[in-house]
Amino acid sequence: QVQLVESGGGSVQAGGSLRLSCVDSEYTFSYGRYCMGWFRQAPGKEREGVAVIGRDGRTNYGDSVKGRFTISRDNPKYTLFLQMNSLKPEDSAMYYCAASKCGFWYPTLEMGQYEYWGQGTQVTVSS
């Protein structure tokens, strides 16, 4: 079973960059068969999809991060990444890594489709 551990969060000024990582600490044999994604939740707001990546590397981004964030995965290292550039104060949130068994379809940003979740890593962007 997938066990997700996020890292890389922190505090940064607006316009700066951060790179989040998410490792499957169980080194799940079938890791490459999972769709993976990043979601975030700010205080008082609902959790929202940020970026997801499918088994074949296809990606899907939330409108608010398109052109600024890049999701990628390194299957041999059981690791998911989120490169965040041009950060804005409104990007401040707890960022969660998620995984779901999936086929070769376009990955979805729908949270309900993801079975496994990490504990989150905090990102704070100051103006």
PERA-V208557 format. One record per backbone hydrogen bond with DSSP energy under -1.0 kcal/mol. NH is the residue of the N-H (numbers start at 0). CO is the residue of the C=O. E is the energy in kcal/mol with one decimal. If there is no record, write none. Layout:
# PERA-V208557
<<NH;CO;E> <NH;CO;E>>
This chain:
# PERA-V208557
<<4;22;-2.1> <6;20;-2.2> <11;123;-2.5> <13;125;-2.7> <14;86;-3.2> <15;12;-2.2> <17;83;-2.1> <19;81;-2.7> <20;6;-2.7> <21;79;-2.1> <22;4;-2.5> <23;77;-2.4> <24;2;-2.6> <24;22;-1.1> <26;23;-1.8> <30;27;-1.9> <32;29;-2.5> <33;30;-1.9> <34;99;-3.4> <35;52;-2.5> <36;97;-2.3> <37;50;-3.4> <38;95;-2.8> <39;47;-2.4> <40;93;-2.2> <44;41;-2.3> <47;39;-2.8> <49;37;-2.7> <50;37;-1.6> <51;59;-2.4> <52;35;-3.1> <53;57;-2.9> <56;53;-1.3> <59;51;-2.0> <61;49;-2.8> <64;61;-1.5> <67;64;-2.3> <68;64;-2.2> <69;82;-2.4> <71;80;-1.6> <73;78;-3.1> <76;73;-1.1> <77;74;-1.9> <78;73;-1.9> <79;21;-2.6> <80;71;-3.1> <81;19;-2.0> <82;69;-3.0> <83;17;-3.2> <84;67;-1.8> <86;15;-2.3> <90;87;-2.2> <91;88;-1.8> <92;122;-1.9> <93;40;-2.5> <94;120;-2.8> <95;38;-3.5> <97;36;-2.4> <98;115;-2.1> <99;34;-2.3> <101;32;-1.9> <104;102;-1.5> <112;109;-1.6> <113;110;-2.2> <114;98;-1.3> <115;98;-2.2> <117;96;-2.2> <120;94;-2.1> <122;92;-2.7> <123;9;-2.7> <125;11;-2.4>>
